[in-house]
């Protein structure tokens, strides 16, 4: 990962991350800090100032566009740097940046195209890491359901700690995806439809009072949208409908 042809770009979709950004940055291995892009979604705190002080590449939205829209900007800006791989790290200190090298290694070894970190390798580790019980059991339910429907065997589907090969980002139509939280699910299902290889690594579960959390209203909306997305995916695979989110059918 040290030569120019193996450039890793780290992207941080940020919104009001002033309390956790420095701690998140300090966990990033020193040798991976050269290309870090923080996209600020119109924060009302000092996120931009702190990011600038850390000498990150800062991109600012003129208005709040949403989590998915933030990622769209992240990946568009990352691709301008001609990376080998792009890793997404939330700046809310919920995911440990110390695992970045382990996360991207399978992509550099050409074993996988898309990697994510699983916080639910076991119930004990998830709950001891203070993942809310409702979130844990909702996550487990959807994990079993999605594994059956998609023919995969992941221990989590909702992780925001992810890495993509540049080929994934140049292939999946992420610019058409949701501007909200459904974006991550669309990335996963779209990548599967294009037959990209997806892998996971276990990571610590870490929740604290500073970490961001989805509201109940947004959570219910996300669950409903996820069900609809799974239905659209299955209907597309069965050649009943066509969706621009997924690979064109032969």
C-alpha positions in Angstrom: 0.0 0.0 0.0 3.0 2.3 -0.1 3.5 2.7 -3.9 1.6 5.2 -6.0 -0.3 2.5 -7.9 -1.8 1.3 -4.6 -3.1 4.6 -3.3 -5.7 4.3 -0.5 -8.1 7.2 0.0 -10.0 7.4 3.3 -13.3 9.3 3.2 -15.2 10.6 6.2 -18.9 11.6 5.7 -19.3 14.1 8.5 -22.1 15.9 10.3 -21.5 17.6 13.6 -18.5 15.5 14.4 -16.5 18.0 16.5 -16.5 15.8 19.7 -15.1 12.7 18.0 -13.2 13.7 14.9 -9.8 14.1 16.7 -10.1 10.7 18.5 -11.1 9.0 15.2 -8.2 10.6 13.3 -5.6 9.6 16.0 -6.5 5.9 15.5 -5.7 6.0 11.8 -2.3 4.4 11.2 0.2 7.0 10.4 1.1 5.6 7.1 -2.5 5.8 5.9 -3.0 9.5 6.7 -1.8 11.0 3.4 -5.2 11.0 1.5 -8.1 11.7 3.9 -11.2 13.5 2.6 -13.8 14.8 5.0 -17.1 15.9 3.4 -19.0 18.1 5.8 -22.8 18.0 5.4 -23.4 21.6 6.6 -22.5 21.0 10.3 -23.5 23.6 12.8 -20.4 22.9 15.0 -16.6 23.2 14.5 -16.2 20.0 12.4 -14.8 21.9 9.4 -12.3 24.0 11.6 -11.0 20.9 13.3 -10.7 18.9 10.1 -8.7 21.8 8.6 -6.5 21.9 11.6 -5.8 18.2 11.1 -4.9 19.0 7.5 -7.6 16.8 6.0 -8.9 17.5 2.5 -12.2 19.3 3.4 -15.2 19.5 1.1 -18.2 21.4 2.3 -21.9 21.1 1.3 -23.7 24.4 1.1 -26.8 22.8 2.7 -27.5 19.6 4.6 -28.1 16.8 1.9 -28.2 13.6 3.9 -25.9 10.6 4.7 -26.2 9.1 1.2 -25.7 12.3 -0.6 -22.6 12.9 1.6 -21.2 9.6 0.5 -21.8 10.4 -3.2 -19.6 13.5 -2.8 -17.0 11.4 -0.9 -16.6 8.9 -3.7 -16.7 11.4 -6.5 -13.9 13.4 -4.8 -12.0 10.2 -3.9 -12.1 9.0 -7.6 -10.4 12.3 -8.6 -7.3 11.2 -6.8 -7.1 7.9 -8.8 -7.0 5.5 -5.9 -6.6 1.8 -5.8 -9.1 1.5 -3.0 -11.4 3.8 -1.0 -12.2 3.2 2.7 -15.1 4.9 4.5 -14.6 5.8 8.1 -17.3 7.5 10.1 -15.8 10.3 12.1 -18.1 9.6 15.1 -15.6 7.1 16.7 -18.0 4.2 16.4 -15.7 2.2 14.2 -12.0 1.7 15.1 -9.7 3.1 12.5 -7.0 0.8 13.8 -8.6 -1.9 11.7 -8.2 0.0 8.4 -5.2 -2.0 7.2 -6.9 -5.3 7.9 -10.1 -4.0 6.2 -8.4 -3.1 2.9 -5.8 -5.9 2.8 -8.1 -8.5 1.0 -8.8 -5.9 -1.7 -5.1 -5.3 -2.3 -4.5 -9.1 -2.4 -7.3 -9.3 -5.0 -9.3 -11.7 -2.8 -12.3 -9.4 -2.5 -13.6 -6.3 -4.2 -15.6 -4.9 -1.3 -15.0 -5.3 2.4 -16.8 -4.3 5.6 -16.2 -4.6 9.3 -18.8 -6.6 11.3 -19.6 -5.5 14.8 -21.8 -8.6 15.4 -19.4 -11.5 15.1 -20.9 -12.6 18.4 -23.8 -11.5 20.6 -21.5 -11.2 23.6 -19.1 -8.8 21.8 -21.9 -6.7 20.4 -23.8 -6.2 23.7 -20.6 -5.8 25.7 -19.7 -3.0 23.3 -22.9 -1.3 24.4 -24.8 -1.8 21.1 -28.5 -1.0 22.1 -30.4 -4.3 22.4 -33.1 -3.2 20.0 -30.5 -2.3 17.4 -28.7 -5.6 17.9 -31.9 -7.8 17.6 -33.1 -5.8 14.6 -29.7 -6.2 13.0 -29.7 -9.9 13.6 -33.2 -10.4 12.2 -32.4 -8.5 9.0 -29.1 -10.3 8.7 -30.7 -13.8 8.7 -33.4 -12.6 6.3 -31.0 -11.0 3.9 -28.6 -13.9 4.0 -31.4 -16.2 2.9 -32.7 -13.9 0.2 -29.3 -12.9 -1.2 -27.5 -16.3 -0.8 -24.7 -14.9 1.3 -23.5 -15.6 4.9 -22.6 -12.3 6.5 -22.7 -11.7 10.2 -23.9 -8.1 9.6 -25.4 -6.0 6.8 -25.6 -2.6 8.3 -22.0 -1.7 9.0 -20.7 1.7 7.9 -17.1 0.7 8.1 -16.4 -0.2 4.4 -13.8 -0.4 1.7 -14.2 -0.6 -2.0 -11.9 -1.3 -4.9 -11.9 1.5 -7.5 -13.6 -0.9 -9.9 -16.6 -1.2 -7.6 -17.0 2.6 -7.4 -16.7 2.9 -11.2 -19.3 0.2 -11.8 -22.2 0.5 -9.4 -24.5 3.4 -10.2 -24.2 5.0 -6.8 -25.1 8.5 -8.1 -28.7 7.1 -8.5 -28.9 5.8 -4.9 -30.7 7.3 -1.9 -29.5 10.5 -0.3 -30.5 9.0 3.0 -29.4 6.0 5.1 -30.6 3.4 2.5 -27.5 4.2 0.5 -25.3 1.6 2.2 -27.8 -1.2 1.5 -28.1 -0.1 -2.1 -24.3 -0.3 -2.4 -24.3 -3.8 -1.1 -27.1 -5.2 -3.2 -25.9 -3.4 -6.3 -22.4 -4.8 -5.8 -23.8 -8.3 -5.4 -25.9 -7.9 -8.6 -22.6 -7.1 -10.5 -21.0 -10.2 -9.0 -18.4 -8.4 -7.0 -16.8 -10.4 -4.2 -17.8 -9.1 -0.8 -16.0 -10.1 2.4 -16.0 -9.1 6.1 -13.7 -8.9 9.1 -14.7 -8.8 12.8 -14.2 -5.5 14.5 -15.0 -4.3 18.0 -18.4 -3.0 18.8 -18.1 0.5 20.2 -20.9 2.7 21.3 -20.6 5.7 23.6 -22.5 8.9 24.4 -20.5 10.8 21.7 -21.4 8.4 18.8 -24.1 9.4 16.4 -27.4 7.4 16.4 -30.3 7.1 14.1 -33.6 8.4 15.5 -36.5 6.0 16.0 -38.5 7.7 13.2 -35.6 7.4 10.8 -35.0 3.9 11.9 -38.6 2.9 11.1 -38.3 4.6 7.7 -35.0 2.8 7.0 -36.5 -0.6 7.9 -39.4 -0.1 5.5 -37.2 1.1 2.7 -34.9 -1.9 3.2 -37.8 -4.3 2.8 -38.8 -2.5 -0.4 -35.3 -2.6 -1.7 -35.0 -6.3 -1.1 -38.3 -6.8 -3.0 -37.1 -4.8 -5.9 -33.8 -6.7 -6.0 -35.6 -10.1 -6.0 -38.0 -8.9 -8.7 -35.1 -7.7 -10.8 -33.2 -10.9 -10.4 -36.4 -12.8 -11.5 -36.6 -10.6 -14.6 -40.1 -9.3 -13.6 -38.9 -5.7 -13.4 -35.8 -3.7 -14.4 -34.1 -1.5 -11.9 -31.3 0.9 -12.7 -29.8 0.2 -9.2 -28.6 -3.3 -10.3 -26.6 -4.9 -13.1 -28.4 -5.1 -16.4 -29.8 -8.5 -17.0 -28.4 -10.6 -19.8 
